[in-house]
């Protein structure tokens, strides 16, 4: 706990120094960030919208990392999940609210299979999983771009217009996520509940079940896990598929929530796959700790645009994220290096 607080203090101190160097005022920048992300009900609603996909991606990254399988292709898995969700939502005739359930399931399944392909390539041809998941993220971008630019696939209908944009038609209302409860001015999207449940469930499974113990053992010592009867290749593939499935679910949440236009576009992911991976790194692969960290990164996302009003470049938010990751990841790495 002390190490975590110290890392946060160091990150904040370095961020304040950068803000000062760029000609801004740290107190004014912090005030603008808080006002933009938590200042009123609308701002809080937007922050919660960002927190849901960030948490889903981070929890998935925690699962694969705990198994010693480092998946860094979440950005592509988010896109594949959104692609599958859009295809099902637009082409499948499912009555009523059941459609959104089918969209979510299709997104998780497609992205899980997409991630599992990296495990298959590793087992069959020895392809490094870090490299393959990263490269497949760029492949996913091209797949989505092809789908939304091809009329016989998912490109929007012309409807008498001369210009057709590279996007799909808008998803039907039954395919969209609604709000939880009714609060004055505040909208809590159902995506937040969809994200919180896996976070708690994964934390319990990893800490309290035999399967979770095997995952942890696999990550700590694959050879010992193999001698204990663990099917290393199969379990690694399952962990990677779960990681991809949760990233795909995040893609479905993005597509079906007010964060997007409810149309699949090449930029639907909003770069959130990379941020979700950073959340997992800062949370040190602990699903429950990922909840507040996802909230922090959501604050940075939703309030970052307000920094420009204080004379601070909005891109400085990305630098702050990097400093947070370094502050939390560097001390354990240095400790292991010094003891080696």
C-alpha positions in Angstrom: 0.0 0.0 0.0 2.8 2.4 0.9 4.6 1.6 -2.4 1.4 2.3 -4.3 0.8 5.7 -2.6 4.5 6.6 -3.2 4.2 5.7 -6.9 1.1 7.9 -7.2 2.8 10.8 -5.5 5.9 10.5 -7.8 3.6 10.4 -10.9 1.7 13.5 -9.7 4.9 15.4 -8.9 6.3 14.7 -12.4 3.1 15.6 -14.0 3.0 18.9 -12.1 6.5 19.6 -13.2 5.6 19.0 -16.9 2.6 21.2 -16.7 4.8 24.0 -15.2 7.4 23.6 -17.9 4.8 23.8 -20.7 3.6 27.2 -19.2 0.6 26.0 -17.3 -0.5 26.1 -13.7 -0.8 22.7 -11.9 -3.7 23.7 -9.7 -5.6 25.3 -12.6 -5.0 22.2 -14.7 -6.2 19.9 -12.0 -9.2 22.0 -11.4 -10.0 21.9 -15.2 -9.5 18.1 -15.3 -11.8 17.6 -12.3 -14.4 20.0 -13.7 -14.4 18.3 -17.1 -14.8 14.8 -15.7 -16.7 15.1 -12.4 -18.0 18.7 -12.4 -21.6 17.9 -13.1 -24.0 15.0 -13.8 -23.2 15.1 -17.6 -19.5 15.0 -16.9 -19.8 12.1 -14.5 -22.0 10.2 -17.0 -19.3 10.5 -19.6 -16.6 9.4 -17.2 -18.6 6.3 -16.3 -19.1 5.6 -20.0 -15.4 5.5 -20.5 -14.7 3.5 -17.3 -16.7 0.5 -18.5 -14.7 -0.6 -21.6 -11.5 0.4 -19.9 -12.3 -2.0 -17.0 -13.3 -4.8 -19.3 -10.1 -4.6 -21.3 -8.0 -4.4 -18.1 -9.6 -7.4 -16.5 -9.0 -9.4 -19.6 -5.4 -8.3 -19.6 -5.1 -9.4 -16.0 -6.2 -12.9 -16.8 -3.7 -13.4 -19.6 -0.9 -11.8 -17.7 -1.5 -13.9 -14.6 -1.1 -16.9 -16.9 2.2 -15.6 -18.2 0.6 -14.9 -21.6 1.2 -11.2 -22.6 -1.6 -10.0 -24.8 -1.0 -6.5 -26.2 -3.4 -6.7 -29.1 -6.5 -5.5 -27.2 -7.0 -2.6 -29.6 -7.6 -5.1 -32.5 -9.7 -7.3 -30.3 -11.9 -4.4 -29.5 -12.4 -3.7 -33.2 -13.1 -7.3 -34.0 -15.7 -7.4 -31.2 -17.3 -4.3 -32.5 -17.3 -5.7 -36.1 -19.0 -8.9 -35.0 -21.5 -7.0 -32.9 -22.4 -4.7 -35.8 -22.8 -7.6 -38.2 -25.1 -9.4 -35.9 -27.0 -6.3 -34.9 -27.7 -5.3 -38.5 -28.2 -8.6 -40.2 -29.8 -10.9 -37.6 -33.5 -10.7 -37.0 -33.8 -11.2 -33.2 -36.9 -9.8 -31.6 -36.9 -7.3 -28.8 -34.2 -6.7 -26.2 -32.7 -10.2 -26.8 -30.9 -8.6 -29.7 -28.4 -6.6 -27.5 -27.6 -9.9 -25.6 -26.8 -11.6 -28.9 -24.7 -8.7 -30.0 -22.7 -8.8 -26.8 -22.2 -12.6 -27.0 -21.2 -12.4 -30.7 -18.6 -9.7 -29.9 -17.1 -11.7 -27.1 -17.0 -14.9 -29.1 -15.4 -13.3 -32.2 -12.7 -11.4 -30.3 -12.0 -14.5 -28.1 -11.4 -16.6 -31.3 -9.3 -13.8 -32.8 -7.0 -13.7 -29.7 -6.9 -17.5 -29.5 -5.4 -17.6 -33.0 -2.2 -16.1 -31.6 -2.0 -19.0 -29.1 -2.6 -21.5 -32.0 0.2 -19.9 -34.0 2.5 -20.1 -31.0 1.8 -23.8 -30.4 2.0 -24.8 -34.1 4.8 -22.6 -35.4 6.4 -21.0 -32.3 5.3 -17.5 -33.1 5.8 -15.1 -30.2 2.4 -14.2 -28.7 3.5 -10.6 -27.9 4.4 -10.1 -31.5 1.4 -11.8 -33.0 -1.2 -10.1 -30.9 0.3 -6.7 -31.7 0.5 -7.4 -35.4 -3.0 -8.8 -35.4 -4.2 -5.5 -33.9 -3.2 -3.7 -37.1 -4.7 -6.5 -39.2 -8.0 -6.0 -37.4 -7.9 -2.3 -38.4 -7.6 -3.3 -42.0 -10.4 -5.9 -41.7 -12.8 -3.3 -40.2 -11.8 -0.7 -42.9 -12.5 -3.2 -45.6 -15.9 -4.2 -44.1 -17.2 -0.6 -43.8 -15.9 0.4 -47.3 -17.5 -2.6 -49.1 -21.1 -2.3 -50.1 -21.9 -6.0 -50.1 -20.5 -6.3 -46.5 -21.3 -3.7 -44.0 -21.0 -0.3 -45.7 -24.0 1.9 -45.0 -26.9 2.0 -47.5 -26.7 4.8 -50.1 -30.3 5.9 -49.6 -30.2 8.2 -52.6 -27.1 10.1 -51.5 -24.1 10.7 -53.7 -21.6 10.2 -50.9 -21.5 7.1 -48.7 -19.2 7.3 -45.6 -17.0 4.4 -44.5 -19.3 3.2 -41.8 -22.3 0.9 -41.2 -25.9 1.8 -40.9 -27.0 2.8 -37.4 -27.8 -0.2 -35.1 -31.5 -0.7 -34.3 -32.7 0.6 -30.9 -33.1 -3.0 -29.6 -29.3 -3.5 -30.1 -28.4 -0.6 -27.9 -27.5 -0.6 -24.2 -29.9 1.3 -21.9 -29.4 3.1 -18.6 -29.5 1.6 -15.1 -32.2 3.4 -13.0 -33.3 7.0 -13.3 -31.3 9.8 -11.7 -31.6 13.5 -12.1 -29.3 14.5 -15.0 -27.1 11.4 -14.5 -27.1 8.5 -16.9 -25.5 5.2 -15.7 -25.1 3.0 -18.8 -25.7 -0.7 -18.5 -22.1 -1.2 -19.8 -20.8 -0.3 -16.3 -22.6 -3.3 -14.8 -21.4 -5.5 -17.7 -17.9 -4.4 -16.8 -18.2 -4.7 -13.0 -19.5 -8.2 -12.9 -16.5 -9.8 -14.8 -14.1 -7.8 -12.6 -15.5 -9.2 -9.4 -16.0 -12.7 -10.9 -12.5 -12.9 -12.2 -11.0 -11.7 -8.9 -12.9 -14.4 -7.1 -12.0 -17.2 -9.6 -8.3 -16.3 -9.6 -8.1 -16.1 -5.8 -10.5 -18.9 -4.7 -10.7 -21.7 -7.3 -8.5 -24.5 -8.5 -8.6 -23.1 -12.0 -7.4 -19.7 -10.7 -4.5 -21.4 -8.8 -3.5 -23.2 -12.0 -3.5 -20.0 -13.9 -1.3 -18.3 -11.3 1.0 -21.3 -11.2 1.3 -21.3 -15.0 2.3 -17.7 -14.9 4.9 -18.1 -12.1 6.5 -21.3 -13.3 5.3 -23.0 -16.5 7.6 -26.0 -15.9 6.3 -26.7 -12.4 2.8 -26.3 -13.7 3.4 -28.9 -16.5 4.9 -31.4 -14.0 1.8 -30.9 -11.8 -0.4 -32.0 -14.6 -1.5 -28.7 -16.1 -2.0 -28.7 -19.8 0.2 -25.6 -20.4 -0.7 -25.0 -24.1 -4.4 -25.5 -23.6 -4.6 -23.3 -20.5 -2.6 -20.6 -22.1 -4.9 -20.6 -25.0 -8.0 -20.4 -22.8 -6.5 -17.4 -20.8 -5.7 -15.6 -24.1 -9.2 -16.3 -25.4 -10.8 -14.9 -22.2 -8.6 -11.8 -22.5 -9.7 -11.3 -26.1 -13.4 -12.0 -25.3 -13.4 -9.3 -22.6 -11.8 -6.9 -25.0 -14.4 -7.8 -27.6 -17.1 -7.2 -25.1 -15.6 -3.8 -24.5 -15.9 -3.2 -28.3 -19.6 -4.1 -28.1 -20.1 -1.7 -25.2 -18.4 1.1 -27.1 -20.6 0.4 -30.2 -23.9 0.1 -28.3 -23.4 3.0 -25.8 -23.6 6.8 -26.2 -19.8 6.9 -26.6 -20.2 6.2 -30.3 -22.7 7.0 -33.1 -23.8 3.4 -32.8 -22.3 2.8 -36.2 -19.1 0.8 -36.8 -16.4 3.0 -38.1 -12.6 2.6 -38.5 -12.1 4.8 -35.4 -14.8 3.1 -33.2 -12.2 1.8 -30.7 -11.1 5.4 -29.8 -7.7 4.0 -28.9 -9.2 2.6 -25.8 -7.6 -0.8 -26.2 -4.2 0.7 -25.5 -5.5 2.5 -22.4 -7.1 -0.6 -21.1 -3.8 -2.4 -21.2 -2.2 0.5 -19.3 -4.9 0.2 -16.7 -3.9 -3.5 -16.1 -0.3 -2.5 -15.8 -1.0 0.2 -13.2 -3.3 -2.2 -11.3 -0.5 -4.8 -11.4 -2.8 -7.4 -12.9 -5.2 -7.3 -10.0 -8.8 -7.2 -11.2 -10.3 -5.5 -8.2 -7.5 -2.8 -8.2 -8.3 -2.3 -11.9 -11.7 -0.8 -10.9 -10.4 2.4 -9.3 -7.5 2.6 -11.9 -10.0 2.4 -14.7 -11.9 5.2 -13.0 -8.8 7.3 -12.9 -8.0 6.7 -16.6 -11.6 7.5 -17.4 -11.2 10.8 -15.6 -8.1 11.6 -17.7 -10.0 10.7 -20.9 -13.2 12.7 -20.2 -11.5 15.7 -18.6 -8.4 15.9 -20.7 -10.0 18.1 -23.4 -10.6 20.8 -20.7 -6.9 21.2 -20.1 -6.5 23.4 -23.3 -8.5 26.1 -21.5 -5.7 26.5 -19.0 -2.9 26.7 -21.6 -1.8 23.1 -21.2 -1.7 21.0 -24.4 -4.4 18.3 -24.2 -1.9 15.7 -25.4 -0.2 16.0 -22.1 -2.8 13.7 -20.7 -1.1 10.9 -22.6 2.2 11.8 -21.0 0.5 11.7 -17.6 -0.7 8.1 -18.4 2.8 7.1 -19.3 4.2 8.5 -16.1 1.6 6.7 -14.1 2.6 3.4 -15.7 6.3 4.0 -15.2 5.8 5.0 -11.6 3.8 1.8 -10.8 5.8 -0.6 -13.0 9.4 0.6 -12.6 9.9 -0.1 -8.8 9.0 -3.8 -8.9 11.1 -4.2 -12.1 14.1 -2.5 -10.5 13.7 -4.6 -7.4 13.7 -7.8 -9.4 16.7 -6.6 -11.4 18.7 -5.7 -8.3 18.0 -9.0 -6.7 19.0 -11.0 -9.8 
